[in-house]
Amino acid sequence: MKIWISDTQTATHRLVRLNCEEHSDYKYLGDLNNNELSDFILSLKDDIDIEKNIKLIKYYGYLHLFIIHKN
């Protein structure tokens, strides 16, 4: 699956937007298979539900992950 990414980080949170279609402000992440996509999502947050998020991006064509930094 071809994935484009927009990644915004602040002191309090990180917003990662993944999309299956090209967008002008997104960077091309690559043509990822399920294992590569799982590894990438897991690298963002180690306790995230991988299967659910892969199903969501396949169904909707995009996925937004809002990750709150713990102090």
mmCIF file of the N, C-alpha and C atoms, coordinates in Angstrom:
data_MODEL
# 
_entry.id   MODEL 
# 
loop_
_atom_site.group_PDB 
_atom_site.id 
_atom_site.type_symbol 
_atom_site.label_atom_id 
_atom_site.label_alt_id 
_atom_site.label_comp_id 
_atom_site.label_asym_id 
_atom_site.label_entity_id 
_atom_site.label_seq_id 
_atom_site.pdbx_PDB_ins_code 
_atom_site.Cartn_x 
_atom_site.Cartn_y 
_atom_site.Cartn_z 
_atom_site.occupancy 
_atom_site.B_iso_or_equiv 
_atom_site.pdbx_formal_charge 
_atom_site.auth_seq_id 
_atom_site.auth_comp_id 
_atom_site.auth_asym_id 
_atom_site.auth_atom_id 
_atom_site.pdbx_PDB_model_num 
ATOM 1   N N  . MET A 1 1  ? 0.847   -1.164 0.000  1.00 0.00 ? 1  MET A N  1 
ATOM 2   C CA . MET A 1 1  ? 0.000   0.000  0.000  1.00 0.00 ? 1  MET A CA 1 
ATOM 3   C C  . MET A 1 1  ? 0.898   1.234  0.000  1.00 0.00 ? 1  MET A C  1 
ATOM 4   N N  . LYS A 1 2  ? 0.681   2.126  -0.938 1.00 0.00 ? 2  LYS A N  1 
ATOM 5   C CA . LYS A 1 2  ? 1.454   3.363  -1.002 1.00 0.00 ? 2  LYS A CA 1 
ATOM 6   C C  . LYS A 1 2  ? 0.937   4.314  0.071  1.00 0.00 ? 2  LYS A C  1 
ATOM 7   N N  . ILE A 1 3  ? 1.872   4.866  0.856  1.00 0.00 ? 3  ILE A N  1 
ATOM 8   C CA . ILE A 1 3  ? 1.513   5.706  1.992  1.00 0.00 ? 3  ILE A CA 1 
ATOM 9   C C  . ILE A 1 3  ? 2.259   7.034  1.913  1.00 0.00 ? 3  ILE A C  1 
ATOM 10  N N  . TRP A 1 4  ? 1.514   8.114  2.139  1.00 0.00 ? 4  TRP A N  1 
ATOM 11  C CA . TRP A 1 4  ? 2.081   9.453  2.289  1.00 0.00 ? 4  TRP A CA 1 
ATOM 12  C C  . TRP A 1 4  ? 1.857   9.867  3.740  1.00 0.00 ? 4  TRP A C  1 
ATOM 13  N N  . ILE A 1 5  ? 2.781   10.667 4.291  1.00 0.00 ? 5  ILE A N  1 
ATOM 14  C CA . ILE A 1 5  ? 2.732   11.004 5.712  1.00 0.00 ? 5  ILE A CA 1 
ATOM 15  C C  . ILE A 1 5  ? 2.911   12.505 5.935  1.00 0.00 ? 5  ILE A C  1 
ATOM 16  N N  . SER A 1 6  ? 2.191   12.989 6.945  1.00 0.00 ? 6  SER A N  1 
ATOM 17  C CA . SER A 1 6  ? 2.398   14.325 7.493  1.00 0.00 ? 6  SER A CA 1 
ATOM 18  C C  . SER A 1 6  ? 2.602   14.119 8.988  1.00 0.00 ? 6  SER A C  1 
ATOM 19  N N  . ASP A 1 7  ? 3.705   14.617 9.520  1.00 0.00 ? 7  ASP A N  1 
ATOM 20  C CA . ASP A 1 7  ? 4.060   14.365 10.919 1.00 0.00 ? 7  ASP A CA 1 
ATOM 21  C C  . ASP A 1 7  ? 4.344   15.696 11.602 1.00 0.00 ? 7  ASP A C  1 
ATOM 22  N N  . THR A 1 8  ? 3.503   16.060 12.566 1.00 0.00 ? 8  THR A N  1 
ATOM 23  C CA . THR A 1 8  ? 3.643   17.310 13.305 1.00 0.00 ? 8  THR A CA 1 
ATOM 24  C C  . THR A 1 8  ? 3.898   16.984 14.771 1.00 0.00 ? 8  THR A C  1 
ATOM 25  N N  . GLN A 1 9  ? 4.961   17.572 15.331 1.00 0.00 ? 9  GLN A N  1 
ATOM 26  C CA . GLN A 1 9  ? 5.281   17.320 16.733 1.00 0.00 ? 9  GLN A CA 1 
ATOM 27  C C  . GLN A 1 9  ? 5.353   18.633 17.499 1.00 0.00 ? 9  GLN A C  1 
ATOM 28  N N  . THR A 1 10 ? 4.827   18.593 18.720 1.00 0.00 ? 10 THR A N  1 
ATOM 29  C CA . THR A 1 10 ? 4.940   19.720 19.640 1.00 0.00 ? 10 THR A CA 1 
ATOM 30  C C  . THR A 1 10 ? 5.475   19.175 20.959 1.00 0.00 ? 10 THR A C  1 
ATOM 31  N N  . ALA A 1 11 ? 5.590   20.035 21.946 1.00 0.00 ? 11 ALA A N  1 
ATOM 32  C CA . ALA A 1 11 ? 6.068   19.596 23.256 1.00 0.00 ? 11 ALA A CA 1 
ATOM 33  C C  . ALA A 1 11 ? 5.068   18.665 23.940 1.00 0.00 ? 11 ALA A C  1 
ATOM 34  N N  . THR A 1 12 ? 3.785   18.788 23.602 1.00 0.00 ? 12 THR A N  1 
ATOM 35  C CA . THR A 1 12 ? 2.752   18.014 24.295 1.00 0.00 ? 12 THR A CA 1 
ATOM 36  C C  . THR A 1 12 ? 2.186   16.847 23.501 1.00 0.00 ? 12 THR A C  1 
ATOM 37  N N  . HIS A 1 13 ? 2.304   16.892 22.178 1.00 0.00 ? 13 HIS A N  1 
ATOM 38  C CA . HIS A 1 13 ? 1.689   15.829 21.377 1.00 0.00 ? 13 HIS A CA 1 
ATOM 39  C C  . HIS A 1 13 ? 2.367   15.673 20.015 1.00 0.00 ? 13 HIS A C  1 
ATOM 40  N N  . ARG A 1 14 ? 1.962   14.612 19.351 1.00 0.00 ? 14 ARG A N  1 
ATOM 41  C CA . ARG A 1 14 ? 2.415   14.331 17.978 1.00 0.00 ? 14 ARG A CA 1 
ATOM 42  C C  . ARG A 1 14 ? 1.198   13.946 17.160 1.00 0.00 ? 14 ARG A C  1 
ATOM 43  N N  . LEU A 1 15 ? 1.043   14.550 16.000 1.00 0.00 ? 15 LEU A N  1 
ATOM 44  C CA . LEU A 1 15 ? -0.055  14.232 15.092 1.00 0.00 ? 15 LEU A CA 1 
ATOM 45  C C  . LEU A 1 15 ? 0.539   13.641 13.818 1.00 0.00 ? 15 LEU A C  1 
ATOM 46  N N  . VAL A 1 16 ? 0.237   12.367 13.584 1.00 0.00 ? 16 VAL A N  1 
ATOM 47  C CA . VAL A 1 16 ? 0.735   11.659 12.406 1.00 0.00 ? 16 VAL A CA 1 
ATOM 48  C C  . VAL A 1 16 ? -0.458  11.375 11.513 1.00 0.00 ? 16 VAL A C  1 
ATOM 49  N N  . ARG A 1 17 ? -0.403  11.902 10.300 1.00 0.00 ? 17 ARG A N  1 
ATOM 50  C CA . ARG A 1 17 ? -1.478  11.682 9.327  1.00 0.00 ? 17 ARG A CA 1 
ATOM 51  C C  . ARG A 1 17 ? -0.940  10.822 8.195  1.00 0.00 ? 17 ARG A C  1 
ATOM 52  N N  . LEU A 1 18 ? -1.597  9.697  7.971  1.00 0.00 ? 18 LEU A N  1 
ATOM 53  C CA . LEU A 1 18 ? -1.227  8.789  6.891  1.00 0.00 ? 18 LEU A CA 1 
ATOM 54  C C  . LEU A 1 18 ? -2.329  8.802  5.854  1.00 0.00 ? 18 LEU A C  1 
ATOM 55  N N  . ASN A 1 19 ? -1.953  8.765  4.585  1.00 0.00 ? 19 ASN A N  1 
ATOM 56  C CA . ASN A 1 19 ? -2.948  8.791  3.522  1.00 0.00 ? 19 ASN A CA 1 
ATOM 57  C C  . ASN A 1 19 ? -2.497  7.889  2.382  1.00 0.00 ? 19 ASN A C  1 
ATOM 58  N N  . CYS A 1 20 ? -3.460  7.269  1.728  1.00 0.00 ? 20 CYS A N  1 
ATOM 59  C CA . CYS A 1 20 ? -3.176  6.387  0.585  1.00 0.00 ? 20 CYS A CA 1 
ATOM 60  C C  . CYS A 1 20 ? -3.136  7.147  -0.732 1.00 0.00 ? 20 CYS A C  1 
ATOM 61  N N  . GLU A 1 21 ? -3.381  8.446  -0.689 1.00 0.00 ? 21 GLU A N  1 
ATOM 62  C CA . GLU A 1 21 ? -3.328  9.283  -1.888 1.00 0.00 ? 21 GLU A CA 1 
ATOM 63  C C  . GLU A 1 21 ? -2.330  10.407 -1.662 1.00 0.00 ? 21 GLU A C  1 
ATOM 64  N N  . GLU A 1 22 ? -1.716  10.851 -2.729 1.00 0.00 ? 22 GLU A N  1 
ATOM 65  C CA . GLU A 1 22 ? -0.718  11.907 -2.644 1.00 0.00 ? 22 GLU A CA 1 
ATOM 66  C C  . GLU A 1 22 ? -1.369  13.239 -2.279 1.00 0.00 ? 22 GLU A C  1 
ATOM 67  N N  . HIS A 1 23 ? -0.720  13.970 -1.369 1.00 0.00 ? 23 HIS A N  1 
ATOM 68  C CA . HIS A 1 23 ? -1.134  15.320 -0.983 1.00 0.00 ? 23 HIS A CA 1 
ATOM 69  C C  . HIS A 1 23 ? 0.091   16.216 -1.048 1.00 0.00 ? 23 HIS A C  1 
ATOM 70  N N  . SER A 1 24 ? -0.106  17.470 -1.370 1.00 0.00 ? 24 SER A N  1 
ATOM 71  C CA . SER A 1 24 ? 1.025   18.374 -1.584 1.00 0.00 ? 24 SER A CA 1 
ATOM 72  C C  . SER A 1 24 ? 1.867   18.587 -0.327 1.00 0.00 ? 24 SER A C  1 
ATOM 73  N N  . ASP A 1 25 ? 1.256   18.581 0.856  1.00 0.00 ? 25 ASP A N  1 
ATOM 74  C CA . ASP A 1 25 ? 2.019   18.830 2.076  1.00 0.00 ? 25 ASP A CA 1 
ATOM 75  C C  . ASP A 1 25 ? 2.422   17.547 2.802  1.00 0.00 ? 25 ASP A C  1 
ATOM 76  N N  . TYR A 1 26 ? 2.237   16.392 2.174  1.00 0.00 ? 26 TYR A N  1 
ATOM 77  C CA . TYR A 1 26 ? 2.628   15.106 2.746  1.00 0.00 ? 26 TYR A CA 1 
ATOM 78  C C  . TYR A 1 26 ? 3.889   14.613 2.043  1.00 0.00 ? 26 TYR A C  1 
ATOM 79  N N  . LYS A 1 27 ? 4.689   13.811 2.745  1.00 0.00 ? 27 LYS A N  1 
ATOM 80  C CA . LYS A 1 27 ? 5.880   13.201 2.155  1.00 0.00 ? 27 LYS A CA 1 
ATOM 81  C C  . LYS A 1 27 ? 5.595   11.726 1.893  1.00 0.00 ? 27 LYS A C  1 
ATOM 82  N N  . TYR A 1 28 ? 6.143   11.217 0.811  1.00 0.00 ? 28 TYR A N  1 
ATOM 83  C CA . TYR A 1 28 ? 5.949   9.812  0.455  1.00 0.00 ? 28 TYR A CA 1 
ATOM 84  C C  . TYR A 1 28 ? 6.734   8.935  1.420  1.00 0.00 ? 28 TYR A C  1 
ATOM 85  N N  . LEU A 1 29 ? 6.045   8.040  2.111  1.00 0.00 ? 29 LEU A N  1 
ATOM 86  C CA . LEU A 1 29 ? 6.675   7.137  3.069  1.00 0.00 ? 29 LEU A CA 1 
ATOM 87  C C  . LEU A 1 29 ? 7.165   5.874  2.375  1.00 0.00 ? 29 LEU A C  1 
ATOM 88  N N  . GLY A 1 30 ? 6.397   5.383  1.415  1.00 0.00 ? 30 GLY A N  1 
ATOM 89  C CA . GLY A 1 30 ? 6.809   4.196  0.677  1.00 0.00 ? 30 GLY A CA 1 
ATOM 90  C C  . GLY A 1 30 ? 5.634   3.308  0.338  1.00 0.00 ? 30 GLY A C  1 
ATOM 91  N N  . ASP A 1 31 ? 5.933   2.246  -0.385 1.00 0.00 ? 31 ASP A N  1 
ATOM 92  C CA . ASP A 1 31 ? 4.943   1.231  -0.740 1.00 0.00 ? 31 ASP A CA 1 
ATOM 93  C C  . ASP A 1 31 ? 5.107   0.105  0.275  1.00 0.00 ? 31 ASP A C  1 
ATOM 94  N N  . LEU A 1 32 ? 4.321   0.150  1.344  1.00 0.00 ? 32 LEU A N  1 
ATOM 95  C CA . LEU A 1 32 ? 4.498   -0.735 2.490  1.00 0.00 ? 32 LEU A CA 1 
ATOM 96  C C  . LEU A 1 32 ? 3.552   -1.928 2.444  1.00 0.00 ? 32 LEU A C  1 
ATOM 97  N N  . ASN A 1 33 ? 4.080   -3.105 2.797  1.00 0.00 ? 33 ASN A N  1 
ATOM 98  C CA . ASN A 1 33 ? 3.202   -4.260 2.981  1.00 0.00 ? 33 ASN A CA 1 
ATOM 99  C C  . ASN A 1 33 ? 2.671   -4.219 4.417  1.00 0.00 ? 33 ASN A C  1 
ATOM 100 N N  . ASN A 1 34 ? 1.832   -5.162 4.800  1.00 0.00 ? 34 ASN A N  1 
ATOM 101 C CA . ASN A 1 34 ? 1.222   -5.141 6.139  1.00 0.00 ? 34 ASN A CA 1 
ATOM 102 C C  . ASN A 1 34 ? 2.264   -5.184 7.253  1.00 0.00 ? 34 ASN A C  1 
ATOM 103 N N  . ASN A 1 35 ? 3.310   -5.990 7.092  1.00 0.00 ? 35 ASN A N  1 
ATOM 104 C CA . ASN A 1 35 ? 4.338   -6.087 8.131  1.00 0.00 ? 35 ASN A CA 1 
ATOM 105 C C  . ASN A 1 35 ? 5.102   -4.779 8.282  1.00 0.00 ? 35 ASN A C  1 
ATOM 106 N N  . GLU A 1 36 ? 5.451   -4.159 7.177  1.00 0.00 ? 36 GLU A N  1 
ATOM 107 C CA . GLU A 1 36 ? 6.166   -2.881 7.230  1.00 0.00 ? 36 GLU A CA 1 
ATOM 108 C C  . GLU A 1 36 ? 5.290   -1.786 7.830  1.00 0.00 ? 36 GLU A C  1 
ATOM 109 N N  . LEU A 1 37 ? 4.009   -1.780 7.481  1.00 0.00 ? 37 LEU A N  1 
ATOM 110 C CA . LEU A 1 37 ? 3.084   -0.798 8.043  1.00 0.00 ? 37 LEU A CA 1 
ATOM 111 C C  . LEU A 1 37 ? 2.906   -1.032 9.540  1.00 0.00 ? 37 LEU A C  1 
ATOM 112 N N  . SER A 1 38 ? 2.797   -2.287 9.950  1.00 0.00 ? 38 SER A N  1 
ATOM 113 C CA . SER A 1 38 ? 2.698   -2.629 11.372 1.00 0.00 ? 38 SER A CA 1 
ATOM 114 C C  . SER A 1 38 ? 3.923   -2.137 12.128 1.00 0.00 ? 38 SER A C  1 
ATOM 115 N N  . ASP A 1 39 ? 5.108   -2.398 11.585 1.00 0.00 ? 39 ASP A N  1 
ATOM 116 C CA . ASP A 1 39 ? 6.348   -1.964 12.231 1.00 0.00 ? 39 ASP A CA 1 
ATOM 117 C C  . ASP A 1 39 ? 6.403   -0.447 12.356 1.00 0.00 ? 39 ASP A C  1 
ATOM 118 N N  . PHE A 1 40 ? 5.967   0.258  11.314 1.00 0.00 ? 40 PHE A N  1 
ATOM 119 C CA . PHE A 1 40 ? 5.985   1.719  11.359 1.00 0.00 ? 40 PHE A CA 1 
ATOM 120 C C  . PHE A 1 40 ? 5.030   2.247  12.432 1.00 0.00 ? 40 PHE A C  1 
ATOM 121 N N  . ILE A 1 41 ? 3.801   1.748  12.457 1.00 0.00 ? 41 ILE A N  1 
ATOM 122 C CA . ILE A 1 41 ? 2.819   2.209  13.450 1.00 0.00 ? 41 ILE A CA 1 
ATOM 123 C C  . ILE A 1 41 ? 3.306   1.878  14.858 1.00 0.00 ? 41 ILE A C  1 
ATOM 124 N N  . LEU A 1 42 ? 3.876   0.696  15.036 1.00 0.00 ? 42 LEU A N  1 
ATOM 125 C CA . LEU A 1 42 ? 4.395   0.295  16.341 1.00 0.00 ? 42 LEU A CA 1 
ATOM 126 C C  . LEU A 1 42 ? 5.558   1.191  16.775 1.00 0.00 ? 42 LEU A C  1 
ATOM 127 N N  . SER A 1 43 ? 6.331   1.684  15.820 1.00 0.00 ? 43 SER A N  1 
ATOM 128 C CA . SER A 1 43 ? 7.445   2.576  16.160 1.00 0.00 ? 43 SER A CA 1 
ATOM 129 C C  . SER A 1 43 ? 6.952   3.929  16.676 1.00 0.00 ? 43 SER A C  1 
ATOM 130 N N  . LEU A 1 44 ? 5.722   4.296  16.335 1.00 0.00 ? 44 LEU A N  1 
ATOM 131 C CA . LEU A 1 44 ? 5.150   5.555  16.814 1.00 0.00 ? 44 LEU A CA 1 
ATOM 132 C C  . LEU A 1 44 ? 4.745   5.461  18.274 1.00 0.00 ? 44 LEU A C  1 
ATOM 133 N N  . LYS A 1 45 ? 4.134   4.328  18.628 1.00 0.00 ? 45 LYS A N  1 
ATOM 134 C CA . LYS A 1 45 ? 3.652   4.121  19.999 1.00 0.00 ? 45 LYS A CA 1 
ATOM 135 C C  . LYS A 1 45 ? 3.576   2.625  20.225 1.00 0.00 ? 45 LYS A C  1 
ATOM 136 N N  . ASP A 1 46 ? 4.218   2.142  21.275 1.00 0.00 ? 46 ASP A N  1 
ATOM 137 C CA . ASP A 1 46 ? 4.357   0.697  21.451 1.00 0.00 ? 46 ASP A CA 1 
ATOM 138 C C  . ASP A 1 46 ? 3.108   -0.027 21.953 1.00 0.00 ? 46 ASP A C  1 
ATOM 139 N N  . ASP A 1 47 ? 2.108   0.687  22.432 1.00 0.00 ? 47 ASP A N  1 
ATOM 140 C CA . ASP A 1 47 ? 0.901   0.007  22.930 1.00 0.00 ? 47 ASP A CA 1 
ATOM 141 C C  . ASP A 1 47 ? -0.334  0.297  22.070 1.00 0.00 ? 47 ASP A C  1 
ATOM 142 N N  . ILE A 1 48 ? -0.124  0.604  20.809 1.00 0.00 ? 48 ILE A N  1 
ATOM 143 C CA . ILE A 1 48 ? -1.220  0.939  19.898 1.00 0.00 ? 48 ILE A CA 1 
ATOM 144 C C  . ILE A 1 48 ? -1.812  -0.345 19.300 1.00 0.00 ? 48 ILE A C  1 
ATOM 145 N N  . ASP A 1 49 ? -3.087  -0.318 18.986 1.00 0.00 ? 49 ASP A N  1 
ATOM 146 C CA . ASP A 1 49 ? -3.768  -1.470 18.382 1.00 0.00 ? 49 ASP A CA 1 
ATOM 147 C C  . ASP A 1 49 ? -3.452  -1.503 16.886 1.00 0.00 ? 49 ASP A C  1 
ATOM 148 N N  . ILE A 1 50 ? -2.494  -2.322 16.518 1.00 0.00 ? 50 ILE A N  1 
ATOM 149 C CA . ILE A 1 50 ? -1.994  -2.383 15.142 1.00 0.00 ? 50 ILE A CA 1 
ATOM 150 C C  . ILE A 1 50 ? -3.069  -2.857 14.173 1.00 0.00 ? 50 ILE A C  1 
ATOM 151 N N  . GLU A 1 51 ? -3.699  -3.987 14.467 1.00 0.00 ? 51 GLU A N  1 
ATOM 152 C CA . GLU A 1 51 ? -4.681  -4.577 13.547 1.00 0.00 ? 51 GLU A CA 1 
ATOM 153 C C  . GLU A 1 51 ? -5.834  -3.621 13.265 1.00 0.00 ? 51 GLU A C  1 
ATOM 154 N N  . LYS A 1 52 ? -6.339  -2.983 14.304 1.00 0.00 ? 52 LYS A N  1 
ATOM 155 C CA . LYS A 1 52 ? -7.456  -2.046 14.145 1.00 0.00 ? 52 LYS A CA 1 
ATOM 156 C C  . LYS A 1 52 ? -7.061  -0.880 13.239 1.00 0.00 ? 52 LYS A C  1 
ATOM 157 N N  . ASN A 1 53 ? -5.878  -0.327 13.451 1.00 0.00 ? 53 ASN A N  1 
ATOM 158 C CA . ASN A 1 53 ? -5.446  0.827  12.668 1.00 0.00 ? 53 ASN A CA 1 
ATOM 159 C C  . ASN A 1 53 ? -5.143  0.471  11.220 1.00 0.00 ? 53 ASN A C  1 
ATOM 160 N N  . ILE A 1 54 ? -4.638  -0.718 10.972 1.00 0.00 ? 54 ILE A N  1 
ATOM 161 C CA . ILE A 1 54 ? -4.419  -1.150 9.588  1.00 0.00 ? 54 ILE A CA 1 
ATOM 162 C C  . ILE A 1 54 ? -5.760  -1.344 8.884  1.00 0.00 ? 54 ILE A C  1 
ATOM 163 N N  . LYS A 1 55 ? -6.740  -1.913 9.574  1.00 0.00 ? 55 LYS A N  1 
ATOM 164 C CA . LYS A 1 55 ? -8.082  -2.058 8.988  1.00 0.00 ? 55 LYS A CA 1 
ATOM 165 C C  . LYS A 1 55 ? -8.674  -0.691 8.650  1.00 0.00 ? 55 LYS A C  1 
ATOM 166 N N  . LEU A 1 56 ? -8.489  0.279  9.535  1.00 0.00 ? 56 LEU A N  1 
ATOM 167 C CA . LEU A 1 56 ? -9.030  1.621  9.311  1.00 0.00 ? 56 LEU A CA 1 
ATOM 168 C C  . LEU A 1 56 ? -8.402  2.295  8.096  1.00 0.00 ? 56 LEU A C  1 
ATOM 169 N N  . ILE A 1 57 ? -7.087  2.223  7.960  1.00 0.00 ? 57 ILE A N  1 
ATOM 170 C CA . ILE A 1 57 ? -6.452  2.880  6.813  1.00 0.00 ? 57 ILE A CA 1 
ATOM 171 C C  . ILE A 1 57 ? -6.820  2.178  5.509  1.00 0.00 ? 57 ILE A C  1 
ATOM 172 N N  . LYS A 1 58 ? -6.985  0.869  5.548  1.00 0.00 ? 58 LYS A N  1 
ATOM 173 C CA . LYS A 1 58 ? -7.396  0.151  4.333  1.00 0.00 ? 58 LYS A CA 1 
ATOM 174 C C  . LYS A 1 58 ? -8.832  0.498  3.949  1.00 0.00 ? 58 LYS A C  1 
ATOM 175 N N  . TYR A 1 59 ? -9.709  0.656  4.933  1.00 0.00 ? 59 TYR A N  1 
ATOM 176 C CA . TYR A 1 59 ? -11.118 0.941  4.661  1.00 0.00 ? 59 TYR A CA 1 
ATOM 177 C C  . TYR A 1 59 ? -11.326 2.390  4.217  1.00 0.00 ? 59 TYR A C  1 
ATOM 178 N N  . TYR A 1 60 ? -10.764 3.334  4.987  1.00 0.00 ? 60 TYR A N  1 
ATOM 179 C CA . TYR A 1 60 ? -11.006 4.755  4.723  1.00 0.00 ? 60 TYR A CA 1 
ATOM 180 C C  . TYR A 1 60 ? -9.984  5.393  3.782  1.00 0.00 ? 60 TYR A C  1 
ATOM 181 N N  . GLY A 1 61 ? -8.797  4.814  3.683  1.00 0.00 ? 61 GLY A N  1 
ATOM 182 C CA . GLY A 1 61 ? -7.761  5.390  2.833  1.00 0.00 ? 61 GLY A CA 1 
ATOM 183 C C  . GLY A 1 61 ? -6.910  6.432  3.536  1.00 0.00 ? 61 GLY A C  1 
ATOM 184 N N  . TYR A 1 62 ? -7.184  6.659  4.815  1.00 0.00 ? 62 TYR A N  1 
ATOM 185 C CA . TYR A 1 62 ? -6.365  7.584  5.592  1.00 0.00 ? 62 TYR A CA 1 
ATOM 186 C C  . TYR A 1 62 ? -6.458  7.210  7.062  1.00 0.00 ? 62 TYR A C  1 
ATOM 187 N N  . LEU A 1 63 ? -5.519  7.716  7.850  1.00 0.00 ? 63 LEU A N  1 
ATOM 188 C CA . LEU A 1 63 ? -5.504  7.446  9.284  1.00 0.00 ? 63 LEU A CA 1 
ATOM 189 C C  . LEU A 1 63 ? -4.811  8.609  9.972  1.00 0.00 ? 63 LEU A C  1 
ATOM 190 N N  . HIS A 1 64 ? -5.432  9.154  11.000 1.00 0.00 ? 64 HIS A N  1 
ATOM 191 C CA . HIS A 1 64 ? -4.828  10.208 11.804 1.00 0.00 ? 64 HIS A CA 1 
ATOM 192 C C  . HIS A 1 64 ? -4.574  9.643  13.194 1.00 0.00 ? 64 HIS A C  1 
ATOM 193 N N  . LEU A 1 65 ? -3.350  9.756  13.654 1.00 0.00 ? 65 LEU A N  1 
ATOM 194 C CA . LEU A 1 65 ? -2.970  9.273  14.979 1.00 0.00 ? 65 LEU A CA 1 
ATOM 195 C C  . LEU A 1 65 ? -2.543  10.469 15.825 1.00 0.00 ? 65 LEU A C  1 
ATOM 196 N N  . PHE A 1 66 ? -3.233  10.679 16.936 1.00 0.00 ? 66 PHE A N  1 
ATOM 197 C CA . PHE A 1 66 ? -2.923  11.763 17.861 1.00 0.00 ? 66 PHE A CA 1 
ATOM 198 C C  . PHE A 1 66 ? -2.284  11.122 19.084 1.00 0.00 ? 66 PHE A C  1 
ATOM 199 N N  . ILE A 1 67 ? -1.019  11.394 19.296 1.00 0.00 ? 67 ILE A N  1 
ATOM 200 C CA . ILE A 1 67 ? -0.259  10.753 20.368 1.00 0.00 ? 67 ILE A CA 1 
ATOM 201 C C  . ILE A 1 67 ? 0.134   11.819 21.381 1.00 0.00 ? 67 ILE A C  1 
ATOM 202 N N  . ILE A 1 68 ? -0.319  11.656 22.622 1.00 0.00 ? 68 ILE A N  1 
ATOM 203 C CA . ILE A 1 68 ? -0.009  12.603 23.692 1.00 0.00 ? 68 ILE A CA 1 
ATOM 204 C C  . ILE A 1 68 ? 1.296   12.176 24.354 1.00 0.00 ? 68 ILE A C  1 
ATOM 205 N N  . HIS A 1 69 ? 2.222   13.129 24.489 1.00 0.00 ? 69 HIS A N  1 
ATOM 206 C CA . HIS A 1 69 ? 3.496   12.847 25.158 1.00 0.00 ? 69 HIS A CA 1 
ATOM 207 C C  . HIS A 1 69 ? 3.267   12.814 26.659 1.00 0.00 ? 69 HIS A C  1 
ATOM 208 N N  . LYS A 1 70 ? 3.754   11.758 27.284 1.00 0.00 ? 70 LYS A N  1 
ATOM 209 C CA . LYS A 1 70 ? 3.664   11.654 28.744 1.00 0.00 ? 70 LYS A CA 1 
ATOM 210 C C  . LYS A 1 70 ? 4.924   12.240 29.351 1.00 0.00 ? 70 LYS A C  1 
ATOM 211 N N  . ASN A 1 71 ? 4.740   13.054 30.376 1.00 0.00 ? 71 ASN A N  1 
ATOM 212 C CA . ASN A 1 71 ? 5.895   13.684 31.039 1.00 0.00 ? 71 ASN A CA 1 
ATOM 213 C C  . ASN A 1 71 ? 6.392   12.854 32.173 1.00 0.00 ? 71 ASN A C  1 
# 
